[in-house]
Amino acid sequence: MSEDVRHILLIDDDADMHEAVEMMLAPDGYRVTCCRTGSAGMEAMLRDPPDLVLLDIMLTHPSEGVQVACQMRQDDRLKDIPIIFMSAMGEESEETYAKEVCPVALEAHMFLEKPLDAATVREAVRWVLEQDGGHN
């Protein structure tokens, strides 16, 4: 595999979302890894740090995604990995919620509201990776 292949980690409890995001990003040459829980996502990040994390805010319990982002921002090995939050609740509701759970978790690069469309996801991923400048 080429060294310039960017690695995207999707953390979402919906298996259909895994399939959809892989179908959206694979044609652009991204390597997509999918996890269904926050703990599995954290393990995957530590084992093989991604270039970007797509993170559903509500996983197996309502604050799990925010807690993952919080753990990432407090871990020197993961704190610089960009995050794109995803949620069906809407950005304003999620931002208020995240502030209560862990304000540092709000250091995400972007927020995408579900349902996702392929063009928006591809553009968001491309933009965030360009802004990040390839930290890994």
N, C-alpha and C positions, 0 to 999 in steps of 0.2 A: 504494500500500500504506500502511496506517495506521502512524503512528509508534510506536504501542504494541505492534506485533507483535514478539515476542521471537524472536531468532535463535539457533538451536541448531546447533552443528557436531558432527557424528558422524564420528569417525575410527575406522574398523573395516575390516579387509581382506576381510570377507565381504559380498558384494553382496546376499545375501539379508537380512542384518542391516540394510542400508541401507533396503531396501524395507519391512521390518517396522517399523523405528523411524519412518520417515516415516508409515506407516499408523497408528501409535500416537499420534503427536504432531500431525499435520496437522489432525485434527478439533478440537483444542483451540486452533487458530489460530496455532501456531508455524510459523515458517519454518525448514525443516531443510535444511542443506547437508551433503553426504556426501563424505568423502575416504577413499581406500583405503590411503594410506601416511602415515607421520608427516611426511615432507617436504611432501607435498601439503597436509596439514592445517595445517602451520606457514605455508605460503604463503597459504592461504585466510584464516587468522586475521589475518595482517598486512594483507591486502587489504581484508577486511571483518570486523572483530572481532566475534565472536559474544557473546551474553549468557551462554552456557554451552557447555562442551565435554563431550560423551559420548565417553570415550576407552577403547578396548580396550587392555589392557595388552600383549598379545602380538599384534603385527602381522606384518610380513614377517620379522622376527627377534624372538626372545624379549624383548629389552629395549627395543624401539622405542617402545612406549607410555610406558614410564617415562622414556625419554630426552626424549620430547615434553613431558611434564609438567615435567621438569627445565628444559628450555629455556624453557618458558612462565614458570616461577617466577623465572628469572634475567633475563627481558626486561621492562623497565619498561613497555612497551606492552601486555604480555599477563599480567603477574604477578597481576593482580586478577581475572582471568576464572575463575569457578568451574569445577571439574572434577568429573565423576562418572566414576569408573573402572568398567570392566566387564571381567569375566573369567570363564572357565569353571573356573579353577584353585582358586578359593576365596579369601576375603579374607586369611586368616592366611598362606597360602603366598605370596600376592602381596605382602603387607606385608613379610615377611621378605626376599623377593627385592628389592623396591624399596629397602629400607634399604641393601642392599649396593651397588646401582647408583647411587642418587642420593637421599639422605634427604629433601632438600627437595621431591622429587616427591610425597611422602606428604601434602603439604598439599592434599589433595583434600577435597571437601565430602562425598562419599559413595562407597560401593562397592556395585555391583550384581553379583550372581552370575548368570551365564548358565546355562541359558536364561532369557531375560527374559520377563516377562509384562506386558501392556499397562498394567494398573492400577498395578503397582509403578513402572513407568517414568514414567507420567504423574504419579503422586504425588511421586516423587523429583524430577522436573524442577520441578514446581510449588513444592515445599518449598525447594529450593535457590535458586530465583529469588526467592522471598519473603525468604529469609534474606539474600540478597545485596543486596537493596534497589535493584537497577537501577544498577549501577556505570557502565554504558556510556551 
